[in-house]
Amino acid sequence: MTAPASRYDEMERATSALDAPFAVVDLDAFRANAADLVRRAAGKPVRVATKSVRCRQLVDMALATPGFRGVMAYSLREALWLAGQGVGDILVAYPSVDREAIRSLRSDPVALDGVTVMVDDAAHLELLTVRPPREQADAPVRVCLDVDASLRLGPLHLGVRRSPLRTPTQVRRLAEQVAGQRSLRLVGLMFYEAQVAGLPDSSAPVRWVKRRSTRELLDRRAEVVGAVRPLAELELVNGGGTGSLHLGARDPSLTELSAGSGLFGPTLFDGYDAFRPRPAAFFTTPVVRRPAPGIATTFGGGWPASGPAGRSRLPKPWRPRGLRLTRTEGAGEVQTPLTGPTAGDLHIGDRVWWRYAKAGELCEHVGELHLVEDDRVVASVPTYRGEGQAFG
């Protein structure tokens, strides 16, 4: 999706005093995207996936939007840091084997009250219940079970490799182990359907897989929740992702949905049928060379996203229009040559605007984000990295 050229002109004017490279968030687009996520969630609260934002001020801004509630952290250390900053209701979406972080959690009454950790294996429970430190707080550790939401079609596994828990029996068995520990309290279940939430609608087979998976999950989620409810008072049953909010909203088993990427609207979310986030996050690089007619070379640009290596993970030049990467060099480590119909019009010192393939990873490359509202920079706020935080 592209934004109107006038918006580009406004952001160019707003940031004219800045020296590239730098990163920008268009607050008008960010707020519009937040409102659209709430609309698609259709009344279920939206939990902010922090890995897709990685900036406390923007996380706070999303939480201030009616319809958002709580955050989904990607690291226990991150959760402890956020809890220390006053953020409450934090679901850590991935198991942790960080013994020091677990000790810190267990000795911190505030964190114990607001942080829920993820488990899917008895080994995780052993780490959480290891001999208590002298300063352990009295409250139990809040626990959520991660349930595999992939689609199985015969020998095919469609989705991500996460939890070994899949059937109601498997989930109930681990839930019983949690219930048997006084130092733990089971409060939730999580289902992340990556094969629905994370795949653009790029072909008829993909659309079929997404429909098939949604139907399968509707039944299996209900069975799993029904198997666990007699053992625990579930405070949350989490599902979703930016790409599947409108589908999760229809599932009565889910009490909440998570999303984050839709706030920034990266390029991997350009190809969905049911929604189209506005591009909200950008970075710029300066033209530093003109090696040949029709080629402009910018400083930096080699900011690929995670996932299967390929062109879909490369950043895309956004403005001026008509620029493209070369096949031989792609997005380079410290310089990136660009070709295309408008490359020859660029001069040394001009700026190229880019969109990132994913969302929050952009923030690992910059210490701050410049927030643009209308045609001016209204604030420059630190990213996690800018605050000296790196959680992997």
C-alpha positions as CSV (number, residue, x, y, z in Angstrom):
1,M,0.0,0.0,0.0
2,T,1.2,3.5,-0.6
3,A,0.4,6.8,1.1
4,P,-0.5,9.9,-0.8
5,A,2.5,11.7,-2.3
6,S,1.4,14.8,-0.2
7,R,2.0,12.8,3.0
8,Y,5.6,12.2,1.8
9,D,6.0,15.9,1.1
10,E,4.8,16.7,4.6
11,M,7.1,14.3,6.2
12,E,10.0,15.6,4.1
13,R,9.3,19.1,5.3
14,A,8.9,18.0,8.9
15,T,12.3,16.2,8.9
16,S,14.2,18.6,6.7
17,A,16.6,19.6,9.6
18,L,17.5,16.0,10.3
19,D,20.6,14.3,8.9
20,A,19.9,10.8,7.5
21,P,19.9,8.0,8.3
22,F,17.0,8.2,10.8
23,A,13.7,6.6,11.4
24,V,10.2,8.2,11.5
25,V,6.8,7.2,12.7
26,D,3.8,8.9,11.1
27,L,1.5,9.4,14.1
28,D,-1.5,10.0,11.9
29,A,-1.1,6.6,10.3
30,F,-0.2,4.9,13.6
31,R,-3.4,6.1,15.2
32,A,-5.5,5.2,12.2
33,N,-3.9,1.7,12.3
34,A,-4.6,1.4,16.0
35,A,-8.2,2.3,15.5
36,D,-8.6,-0.2,12.7
37,L,-7.1,-3.0,14.8
38,V,-9.7,-2.2,17.5
39,R,-12.5,-2.2,14.8
40,R,-11.4,-5.6,13.5
41,A,-11.2,-7.1,17.0
42,A,-14.9,-6.3,17.3
43,G,-15.1,-5.8,21.0
44,K,-12.4,-8.2,22.2
45,P,-9.5,-6.3,23.9
46,V,-6.3,-6.1,21.9
47,R,-3.0,-6.9,23.6
48,V,0.0,-4.9,22.2
49,A,2.7,-7.2,20.9
50,T,5.8,-5.3,22.0
51,K,8.2,-7.1,19.7
52,S,6.5,-5.3,16.8
53,V,6.9,-1.8,18.4
54,R,10.0,-1.8,20.7
55,C,9.4,1.7,21.8
56,R,7.9,2.4,25.2
57,Q,6.2,5.6,24.3
58,L,4.5,4.1,21.3
59,V,3.4,1.1,23.4
60,D,1.9,3.5,25.9
61,M,0.2,5.4,23.0
62,A,-1.4,2.2,21.8
63,L,-2.5,1.3,25.3
64,A,-4.1,4.7,25.6
65,T,-6.3,3.8,22.7
66,P,-9.7,2.5,23.8
67,G,-9.9,-1.2,23.0
68,F,-6.3,-2.0,23.8
69,R,-5.5,-3.7,27.1
70,G,-2.2,-5.2,28.3
71,V,1.0,-6.1,26.5
72,M,2.6,-9.2,25.0
73,A,6.3,-9.1,25.7
74,Y,8.8,-11.4,24.0
75,S,11.3,-11.8,26.8
76,L,11.0,-12.2,30.5
77,R,13.8,-9.7,31.1
78,E,11.8,-7.3,28.9
79,A,8.7,-7.9,31.0
80,L,10.5,-7.2,34.2
81,W,11.9,-4.0,32.8
82,L,8.4,-2.9,31.6
83,A,6.9,-3.8,34.9
84,G,9.5,-1.7,36.6
85,Q,8.4,1.2,34.4
86,G,4.8,0.9,35.5
87,V,3.4,-1.3,32.8
88,G,0.9,-3.9,34.1
89,D,-0.7,-7.0,32.7
90,I,2.2,-8.4,30.8
91,L,2.0,-11.7,29.0
92,V,5.4,-13.1,28.1
93,A,4.6,-15.0,24.8
94,Y,7.7,-17.2,24.8
95,P,9.1,-19.6,27.5
96,S,12.2,-18.4,29.4
97,V,15.1,-20.5,30.7
98,D,16.8,-17.4,32.0
99,R,17.4,-18.4,35.7
100,E,18.4,-15.0,36.9
101,A,15.3,-13.4,35.3
102,I,13.1,-16.1,36.9
103,R,14.7,-15.4,40.3
104,S,14.1,-11.7,39.8
105,L,10.5,-12.4,39.0
106,R,9.9,-14.5,42.0
107,S,11.4,-12.0,44.3
108,D,9.4,-9.0,43.0
109,P,5.8,-8.7,44.2
110,V,5.0,-6.1,41.6
111,A,6.2,-8.3,38.8
112,L,4.5,-11.4,40.2
113,D,1.2,-9.5,40.2
114,G,1.5,-8.2,36.7
115,V,3.6,-10.7,34.6
116,T,2.4,-14.0,33.2
117,V,5.0,-16.4,31.9
118,M,4.6,-18.9,29.1
119,V,5.2,-22.7,29.4
120,D,4.6,-25.7,27.2
121,D,6.9,-28.3,28.9
122,A,7.4,-29.8,32.3
123,A,11.0,-28.6,32.1
124,H,9.7,-25.1,32.2
125,L,7.8,-25.8,35.4
126,E,11.0,-27.2,37.0
127,L,12.8,-24.0,36.3
128,L,10.0,-21.9,37.7
129,T,9.8,-24.0,40.9
130,V,13.4,-24.6,41.6
131,R,14.5,-24.2,45.2
132,P,13.2,-20.8,46.2
133,P,15.6,-17.9,46.9
134,R,15.5,-16.5,50.4
135,E,13.8,-13.4,49.3
136,Q,11.0,-15.1,47.3
137,A,7.7,-13.3,47.5
138,D,4.7,-15.1,48.7
139,A,2.6,-14.8,45.5
140,P,2.6,-17.7,43.0
141,V,4.0,-17.2,39.5
142,R,1.3,-16.6,36.9
143,V,1.5,-19.2,34.1
144,C,0.0,-19.5,30.7
145,L,0.1,-22.6,28.5
146,D,1.1,-22.2,24.8
147,V,-1.0,-24.5,22.6
148,D,0.1,-25.4,19.1
149,A,-2.2,-23.8,16.6
150,S,-0.6,-25.1,13.4
151,L,-2.6,-27.0,10.8
152,R,-1.8,-30.6,10.2
153,L,-2.9,-32.2,6.9
154,G,-1.6,-35.7,6.8
155,P,2.2,-35.4,7.0
156,L,2.1,-31.7,6.3
157,H,2.7,-29.2,9.1
158,L,1.5,-25.8,8.1
159,G,2.5,-23.1,10.6
160,V,5.3,-22.4,13.0
161,R,7.1,-24.9,15.2
162,R,6.2,-23.8,18.7
163,S,4.5,-25.8,21.4
164,P,4.3,-29.6,21.7
165,L,0.9,-29.2,23.3
166,R,-1.9,-29.7,20.8
167,T,-4.6,-32.0,22.0
168,P,-7.0,-31.4,24.9
169,T,-5.4,-34.4,26.7
170,Q,-1.9,-33.1,26.3
171,V,-2.8,-29.6,27.5
172,R,-4.8,-30.9,30.4
173,R,-1.9,-33.1,31.5
174,L,0.4,-30.1,31.8
175,A,-2.3,-28.0,33.4
176,E,-2.7,-30.7,36.1
177,Q,1.1,-30.4,36.8
178,V,0.8,-26.6,37.1
179,A,-2.2,-27.0,39.4
180,G,-0.2,-29.3,41.6
181,Q,2.4,-26.7,42.3
182,R,1.6,-24.2,45.1
183,S,4.1,-21.7,43.7
184,L,2.4,-21.6,40.3
185,R,-1.0,-20.4,39.2
186,L,-2.5,-21.3,35.8
187,V,-4.3,-18.2,34.5
188,G,-4.3,-18.6,30.7
189,L,-4.0,-20.4,27.4
190,M,-2.5,-19.0,24.2
191,F,-3.0,-20.1,20.6
192,Y,-1.0,-18.3,17.9
193,E,-2.1,-19.3,14.3
194,A,0.9,-18.0,12.4
195,Q,-0.3,-19.7,9.2
196,V,-3.3,-17.4,9.3
197,A,-2.1,-14.3,11.0
198,G,1.3,-14.1,9.3
199,L,0.6,-15.1,5.7
200,P,-0.5,-12.5,3.1
201,D,-3.4,-13.7,0.8
202,S,-1.0,-14.3,-2.0
203,S,-2.7,-17.2,-3.8
204,A,-5.8,-19.4,-3.9
205,P,-4.0,-22.2,-2.0
206,V,-3.0,-19.9,0.7
207,R,-6.5,-18.6,1.1
208,W,-7.8,-22.2,1.3
209,V,-5.2,-23.1,4.0
210,K,-6.3,-20.1,6.0
211,R,-10.0,-21.0,5.8
212,R,-9.3,-24.6,6.6
213,S,-7.1,-23.7,9.6
214,T,-9.6,-21.2,11.0
215,R,-12.3,-23.9,11.0
216,E,-10.1,-26.5,12.6
217,L,-9.0,-24.1,15.3
218,L,-12.5,-23.0,16.1
219,D,-13.4,-26.6,17.2
220,R,-10.1,-27.6,18.8
221,R,-9.7,-24.4,20.8
222,A,-13.1,-25.0,22.3
223,E,-12.2,-28.5,23.2
224,V,-8.9,-27.5,24.8
225,V,-10.4,-24.7,26.8
226,G,-13.2,-27.0,28.0
227,A,-10.5,-29.6,29.1
228,V,-8.6,-27.0,31.2
229,R,-11.4,-24.9,32.7
230,P,-12.2,-27.4,35.5
231,L,-8.6,-27.1,36.7
232,A,-8.1,-23.4,36.6
233,E,-10.0,-20.1,36.6
234,L,-8.7,-18.9,33.2
235,E,-8.3,-15.1,33.1
236,L,-7.3,-15.1,29.5
237,V,-7.5,-17.2,26.3
238,N,-5.3,-15.4,23.8
239,G,-5.2,-15.7,20.1
240,G,-4.8,-13.7,16.9
241,G,-2.2,-11.6,15.3
242,T,-2.5,-8.6,13.0
243,G,-3.5,-10.8,10.1
244,S,-6.2,-12.7,11.8
245,L,-7.9,-10.3,14.3
246,H,-11.2,-10.2,12.3
247,L,-11.3,-14.1,12.4
248,G,-10.3,-14.4,16.1
249,A,-13.0,-11.9,17.0
250,R,-15.6,-14.5,15.9
251,D,-14.3,-17.2,18.2
252,P,-16.2,-17.4,21.5
253,S,-13.4,-19.3,23.1
254,L,-11.0,-16.4,22.9
255,T,-11.2,-13.7,25.5
256,E,-8.5,-11.4,23.9
257,L,-6.5,-10.9,20.8
258,S,-2.9,-9.7,20.2
259,A,-1.5,-7.5,17.5
260,G,1.5,-5.2,16.9
261,S,2.7,-5.2,13.4
262,G,-0.5,-3.6,12.2
263,L,0.5,-0.4,14.1
264,F,3.5,0.2,11.9
265,G,2.1,-1.4,8.7
266,P,5.4,-2.9,7.3
267,T,5.6,-4.3,3.8
268,L,4.8,-7.9,4.7
269,F,1.3,-6.7,5.6
270,D,0.6,-5.2,2.2
271,G,-1.0,-8.3,0.7
272,Y,-4.0,-9.1,2.9
273,D,-7.5,-9.2,1.5
274,A,-9.4,-8.2,4.6
275,F,-7.4,-5.2,5.7
276,R,-4.7,-2.8,4.6
277,P,-2.7,-1.0,7.3
278,R,-1.3,2.4,6.4
279,P,2.5,2.6,6.2
280,A,3.5,4.3,9.5
281,A,7.1,3.5,10.0
282,F,9.9,4.6,7.7
283,F,13.6,5.1,7.6
284,T,15.7,7.3,5.4
285,T,19.2,7.0,3.9
286,P,21.2,9.7,2.2
287,V,22.5,9.5,-1.3
288,V,26.3,9.7,-1.1
289,R,27.5,8.5,-4.5
290,R,26.5,8.6,-8.2
291,P,28.7,5.8,-9.5
292,A,27.1,5.9,-13.0
293,P,24.2,7.5,-14.9
294,G,21.0,6.0,-13.6
295,I,22.4,4.7,-10.4
296,A,22.3,6.5,-7.0
297,T,24.1,4.9,-4.0
298,T,22.8,5.6,-0.5
299,F,24.6,5.2,2.8
300,G,23.4,2.1,4.7
301,G,20.1,0.5,3.8
302,G,21.1,-3.1,4.7
303,W,18.4,-3.7,7.3
304,P,16.8,-7.0,6.3
305,A,14.1,-8.5,8.5
306,S,14.1,-11.9,10.1
307,G,12.4,-15.0,8.6
308,P,13.3,-17.1,5.5
309,A,16.1,-15.3,3.7
310,G,14.8,-13.8,0.5
311,R,13.7,-10.6,-1.2
312,S,10.5,-10.4,0.8
313,R,12.7,-9.6,3.9
314,L,14.5,-6.7,2.3
315,P,13.5,-3.2,2.9
316,K,11.8,-1.4,0.0
317,P,12.6,2.1,-1.2
318,W,9.4,4.0,-0.8
319,R,10.0,7.6,-2.0
320,P,11.0,9.0,-4.5
321,R,8.9,6.6,-6.5
322,G,10.5,4.3,-9.1
323,L,13.6,3.2,-7.2
324,R,14.6,-0.4,-6.8
325,L,17.4,-2.5,-5.5
326,T,19.9,-4.1,-7.8
327,R,19.9,-7.9,-7.9
328,T,23.6,-8.1,-7.5
329,E,23.9,-6.1,-4.3
330,G,20.5,-5.9,-2.8
331,A,20.4,-3.8,0.4
332,G,24.0,-3.3,1.4
333,E,25.8,-3.4,4.7
334,V,27.0,0.3,4.5
335,Q,25.9,1.3,1.0
336,T,23.1,0.5,-1.3
337,P,23.0,1.2,-5.0
338,L,19.6,2.0,-6.4
339,T,18.4,1.9,-10.0
340,G,15.0,2.6,-11.6
341,P,13.4,5.4,-13.6
342,T,14.0,8.1,-11.0
343,A,17.5,7.0,-9.7
344,G,19.1,9.3,-12.2
345,D,17.3,12.3,-10.8
346,L,18.8,11.9,-7.4
347,H,21.7,14.1,-6.3
348,I,24.3,13.6,-3.6
349,G,22.7,14.7,-0.3
350,D,19.1,13.7,-1.4
351,R,17.3,11.3,0.8
352,V,15.6,8.0,0.1
353,W,12.7,6.9,2.2
354,W,12.3,3.2,3.0
355,R,9.7,0.9,4.4
356,Y,10.8,-2.1,6.6
357,A,9.7,-5.6,5.8
358,K,8.6,-6.4,9.4
359,A,7.7,-4.0,12.2
360,G,9.6,-3.7,15.5
361,E,12.9,-4.9,14.2
362,L,13.4,-1.6,12.6
363,C,14.0,-0.2,16.1
364,E,17.1,-2.4,16.5
365,H,18.9,-0.1,14.0
366,V,18.1,3.3,15.5
367,G,18.3,4.8,19.0
368,E,15.2,7.0,18.5
369,L,12.1,7.5,16.4
370,H,11.0,10.9,15.2
371,L,7.3,11.2,15.5
372,V,5.6,13.2,12.8
373,E,2.2,14.7,13.2
374,D,0.7,16.7,10.3
375,D,3.8,18.4,8.9
376,R,6.0,18.6,12.0
377,V,8.1,16.5,14.3
378,V,6.3,16.6,17.6
379,A,8.7,14.4,19.6
380,S,11.8,12.2,19.3
381,V,11.5,9.2,21.5
382,P,13.9,6.4,22.3
383,T,13.6,2.9,21.0
384,Y,14.4,0.0,23.3
385,R,17.9,0.1,21.9
386,G,18.0,3.8,22.6
387,E,17.3,3.1,26.2
388,G,20.2,0.7,26.3
389,Q,17.9,-2.4,26.2
390,A,18.4,-5.4,24.0
391,F,16.4,-8.5,24.6
392,G,17.4,-10.7,21.7
